[in-house]
């Protein structure tokens, strides 16, 4: 076993439901419209006036027993020594076995050219003769799209090609620089606690020692590395 085993604890009591994690993830990873590596589930229960509302942040659980890894015929979806579930674009044959196998709906596939929506509107200015077009902005900043994070391309294609599965990587490109995932940094309430689960002094291990934790769909036996403590 590697020295580090990454995992995350989400403190629902601290979470304010702002979706800042979702926005930060999209910006960090150059996600197209309709993709949400960092997402959330909403639950309402009870009968008025005794109604309970829950906001549950979600992401790839980087499961120990990941079905997406077990069912990938080419090992494109794989586990790293540090416990991350990652995807190798070069090995992928686009069969989508990983997407079908994931019980959490955390894997997305680019059905179309990821730049098609941008290209269709690239030459249209919001205000004719008053604002720059998207194409002009992209050319000026030297990027494929106006809002683009080049750091994502250090470990993964900056903009993923058509027909390729993709999902949360826990910002593996940031971890290589000893930086926290973007969603963790962006959380204004410190609801996301990330670190090495093998280190008893790490923040997530301390949180798990203090509070009883739960995981999503425990009955699936996937052993998620994303834990939830307390209540929203």
C-alpha positions as CSV (number, residue, x, y, z in Angstrom):
1,X,0.0,0.0,0.0
2,X,1.3,3.5,-0.8
3,X,2.2,5.9,1.9
4,X,-0.7,8.1,1.0
5,X,-4.4,7.1,0.5
6,X,-6.4,10.2,-0.5
7,X,-10.0,10.7,0.7
8,X,-12.5,13.4,1.5
9,X,-14.9,14.1,4.3
10,X,-17.9,16.4,3.7
11,X,-19.3,18.0,6.8
12,X,-23.0,18.5,6.0
13,X,-23.4,20.7,9.1
14,X,-20.9,23.2,7.8
15,X,-22.2,23.1,4.2
16,X,-24.3,26.2,3.3
17,X,-25.5,24.8,-0.1
18,X,-23.9,27.6,-2.1
19,X,-22.7,25.3,-4.9
20,X,-19.3,27.1,-4.9
21,X,-17.7,23.7,-5.1
22,X,-19.6,22.9,-8.3
23,X,-18.6,26.2,-9.9
24,X,-14.9,25.9,-8.9
25,X,-14.7,22.4,-10.3
26,X,-16.1,23.5,-13.7
27,X,-13.7,26.4,-13.9
28,X,-10.7,24.3,-12.8
29,X,-11.3,21.4,-15.2
30,X,-12.7,23.3,-18.2
31,X,-16.0,21.4,-18.1
32,X,-18.5,21.9,-20.9
33,X,-22.2,22.7,-20.3
34,X,-24.1,19.8,-18.8
35,X,-21.1,18.3,-17.1
36,X,-20.8,18.4,-13.3
37,X,-17.9,16.4,-11.8
38,X,-18.8,18.2,-8.6
39,X,-22.5,18.0,-8.2
40,X,-25.3,17.9,-5.5
41,X,-28.4,16.0,-4.7
42,X,-31.5,17.7,-3.2
43,X,-33.9,15.8,-0.9
44,X,-37.1,17.1,0.7
45,X,-39.0,14.9,3.1
46,X,-42.0,15.2,5.5
47,X,-45.3,17.1,5.3
48,X,-45.8,20.8,5.9
49,X,-45.1,22.3,8.4
50,X,-42.7,19.5,9.4
51,X,-40.5,19.4,6.3
52,X,-36.8,18.6,6.2
53,X,-34.6,19.7,3.3
54,X,-31.2,18.2,2.6
55,X,-28.4,19.4,0.3
56,X,-25.9,16.7,-0.4
57,X,-22.7,17.6,-2.3
58,X,-21.6,14.7,-4.6
59,X,-18.6,13.7,-6.7
60,X,-16.8,10.6,-7.8
61,X,-16.3,8.5,-4.7
62,X,-12.9,7.1,-5.8
63,X,-14.1,3.8,-4.5
64,X,-11.8,1.1,-3.2
65,X,-13.8,-1.5,-5.0
66,X,-14.6,0.7,-8.0
67,X,-17.0,-1.0,-10.5
68,X,-15.9,1.3,-13.3
69,X,-12.3,-0.1,-12.9
70,X,-13.4,-3.7,-12.6
71,X,-15.5,-3.5,-15.7
72,X,-13.1,-1.5,-18.0
73,X,-11.8,-3.9,-20.6
74,X,-8.7,-2.0,-21.4
75,X,-7.6,-0.7,-17.9
76,X,-8.2,2.8,-19.1
77,X,-10.1,3.3,-15.9
78,X,-7.7,2.4,-13.1
79,X,-6.6,2.9,-9.5
80,X,-3.5,4.8,-8.6
81,X,-1.2,3.9,-5.8
82,X,-2.6,6.8,-3.8
83,X,-6.2,5.6,-4.2
84,X,-7.4,7.8,-6.9
85,X,-9.7,6.5,-9.6
86,X,-8.4,7.9,-12.9
87,X,-8.9,7.5,-16.6
88,X,-6.3,7.1,-19.3
89,X,-7.7,8.7,-22.5
90,X,-5.1,6.9,-24.7
91,X,-6.3,3.4,-23.6
92,X,-10.0,4.2,-23.8
93,X,-12.0,2.6,-26.6
94,X,-15.2,4.5,-25.8
95,X,-17.3,1.4,-24.8
96,X,-18.8,3.2,-21.8
97,X,-18.7,0.1,-19.6
98,X,-17.4,2.4,-16.8
99,X,-20.3,4.8,-17.2
100,X,-22.8,1.9,-17.1
101,X,-21.1,0.3,-14.1
102,X,-20.9,3.5,-11.9
103,X,-23.8,3.3,-9.3
104,X,-23.4,7.1,-8.6
105,X,-23.8,8.5,-12.0
106,X,-20.4,10.3,-11.7
107,X,-19.1,9.5,-15.2
108,X,-19.9,11.7,-18.2
109,X,-19.2,11.2,-21.9
110,X,-18.7,13.9,-24.5
111,X,-21.4,13.0,-27.0
112,X,-20.4,15.8,-29.4
113,X,-17.3,17.8,-30.2
114,X,-16.7,19.6,-26.9
115,X,-16.1,22.8,-28.7
116,X,-19.2,22.6,-30.9
117,X,-21.3,24.9,-28.7
118,X,-18.5,27.4,-28.5
119,X,-17.8,27.4,-32.2
120,X,-21.5,27.8,-33.1
121,X,-21.6,31.1,-31.2
122,X,-18.0,32.2,-31.4
123,X,-18.5,34.8,-34.1
124,X,-21.6,36.4,-32.5
125,X,-21.0,39.4,-30.3
126,X,-23.4,40.0,-27.3
127,X,-23.7,43.6,-28.4
128,X,-23.0,44.2,-32.1
129,X,-20.1,46.6,-32.6
130,X,-19.9,46.9,-28.8
131,X,-18.4,43.8,-27.4
132,X,-15.9,41.3,-28.5
133,X,-16.9,37.9,-29.9
134,X,-16.0,34.7,-28.0
135,X,-13.6,33.9,-30.8
136,X,-11.9,37.2,-30.5
137,X,-11.4,36.8,-26.8
138,X,-10.1,33.2,-27.2
139,X,-7.6,34.4,-29.8
140,X,-6.5,37.3,-27.6
141,X,-5.8,35.1,-24.6
142,X,-4.3,32.3,-26.7
143,X,-6.7,29.6,-25.5
144,X,-9.1,27.2,-27.2
145,X,-12.0,28.9,-25.3
146,X,-12.3,32.3,-23.6
147,X,-12.3,30.8,-20.1
148,X,-9.6,28.1,-19.9
149,X,-7.4,26.7,-17.2
150,X,-4.1,25.5,-18.8
151,X,-3.1,23.7,-15.6
152,X,-5.6,21.0,-16.2
153,X,-3.6,19.9,-19.3
154,X,-0.6,18.9,-17.2
155,X,-2.0,15.5,-16.4
156,X,-5.1,15.2,-18.6
157,X,-6.2,16.7,-21.9
158,X,-7.2,20.3,-21.2
159,X,-10.4,19.8,-23.1
160,X,-11.4,16.2,-23.4
161,X,-12.1,14.8,-26.9
162,X,-15.4,13.5,-28.2
163,X,-16.6,10.1,-27.1
164,X,-14.3,9.9,-24.1
165,X,-15.6,9.2,-20.5
166,X,-14.5,11.7,-17.9
167,X,-15.1,12.4,-14.2
168,X,-13.7,14.0,-11.1
169,X,-10.0,13.3,-10.6
170,X,-9.8,15.0,-7.2
171,X,-7.7,17.5,-9.1
172,X,-4.8,15.1,-9.5
173,X,-2.9,17.9,-11.3
174,X,-3.1,20.0,-8.2
175,X,-2.2,17.2,-5.8
176,X,1.1,16.8,-7.7
177,X,1.9,20.3,-6.7
178,X,0.8,19.7,-3.0
179,X,-2.3,21.8,-3.6
180,X,-5.8,20.9,-2.4
181,X,-8.6,20.1,-4.9
182,X,-10.3,23.2,-6.3
183,X,-13.6,22.4,-4.6
184,X,-12.0,22.2,-1.2
185,X,-10.2,25.5,-1.6
186,X,-13.4,27.2,-2.9
187,X,-15.7,26.1,-0.1
188,X,-16.4,29.2,2.0
189,X,-17.6,27.1,5.0
190,X,-14.7,24.6,5.2
191,X,-17.2,21.8,4.6
192,X,-14.8,19.7,2.5
193,X,-12.0,18.1,4.4
194,X,-9.4,16.5,2.2
195,X,-6.1,14.6,3.0
196,X,-4.3,11.3,3.6
197,X,-6.6,8.7,5.2
198,X,-3.5,6.7,6.2
199,X,-2.3,9.6,8.4
200,X,-4.0,9.5,11.8
201,X,-3.1,13.2,12.3
202,X,-4.6,14.3,9.0
203,X,-7.8,16.5,8.9
204,X,-10.1,13.8,7.4
205,X,-8.9,11.1,9.9
206,X,-9.5,13.5,12.8
207,X,-13.0,14.3,11.5
208,X,-13.8,10.6,11.1
209,X,-12.5,9.9,14.6
210,X,-14.8,12.6,16.1
211,X,-18.0,12.0,14.1
212,X,-19.9,9.0,12.9
213,X,-19.6,8.9,9.1
214,X,-21.8,7.5,6.3
215,X,-21.2,6.9,2.6
216,X,-23.6,7.0,-0.3
217,X,-25.1,3.6,-1.4
218,X,-23.2,1.6,1.1
219,X,-25.2,-1.5,0.0
220,X,-23.3,-1.4,-3.3
221,X,-20.1,-2.5,-1.5
222,X,-17.9,-0.1,-3.4
223,X,-16.2,1.3,-0.3
224,X,-16.3,5.0,-1.2
225,X,-13.5,7.3,-0.2
226,X,-15.9,10.2,0.2
227,X,-17.5,10.2,3.6
228,X,-20.3,12.4,5.1
229,X,-20.5,13.5,8.7
230,X,-23.3,15.3,10.6
231,X,-26.4,16.7,8.9
232,X,-27.2,19.6,6.6
